Amino acid sequence: MRCPFCGNTDTQVKDSRPTEDNAAIRRRRFCRACGARFTTFERVQLREITVLKKTGRRTPFDRDKLERSIQIALRKRPVEPERLDRMVTGIVRRLESMGEPEIPSSVIGEMVMDSLANLDSVAYVRFASVYKNFREAKDFEEFVEDLSQRYEDD
């Protein structure tokens, strides 16, 4: 593992333990060259997934990119990091279990929307505003009105 501080490839694992949800291994590392300490996470990847974009372009699935986009929607919201991690892990597991080598970005977007709707309604609206490409305040109004009716029906 390359040291993020000096780039040296000779790093030593000092401690390994599973994360709280047992979905990853957390490793504390030490760089022999500069003495820096850092943490890495090792996760199981069941299969390679390619994301089929709306433009037709294909890109490798990136868990970190998915997590960052959800974090933006959750910014300054009272949601624990562990819940975010469980949500992302759940989405990744569902994508992997689909068995498809290529998954349209719209499918991933809908999974995120469904998960956020159950986690935090403000983050759900934030994500939807980008995902559904709202252009005017009227778009927000219609979306929030539909959301309000859905909550009233429940």
JOQUI-V333756 format. One line per field, one symbol per residue. phi: phi as a letter, one per 40 degrees, with the letter a starting at -180 (. if undefined). psi: psi as a letter, one per 30 degrees, with the letter a starting at -180 (. if undefined). burial: # if it has 24 or more other C-alpha atoms within 12 Angstrom, else .. A space follows every 10 residues. Layout:
phi: ???
psi: ???
burial: ???
This chain:
phi: .ccccbgccc bbccabaccd cfcabcbcbb cccbgcbabb bbbcbcacbb cccccgcbbc cbdccccccc ccccdgbcbc dccccccccc ccccccccgc cbbcdcccdc ccdcccdcca cccccdcccc ccfcbbcccc dccccccccc cccc
psi: kkkfeffkfi lkkekkllle ggflkkkklk kfefglklkl kklkjelkkk kjlfffkklk kjeeeeeeee eeegkglikk eeeeeeeeee eeeeeeffgk fkkkfeeeee eeeeeeefej eeeeeeeeee eghkfleeee eeeeeeeeee eef.
burial: ..#....... ##........ ........## #......### ........## #......... #.#..##.## #.##...... ...##.#### ###.##.... .####..##. ###.###.## #########. #......... ..#....... ....
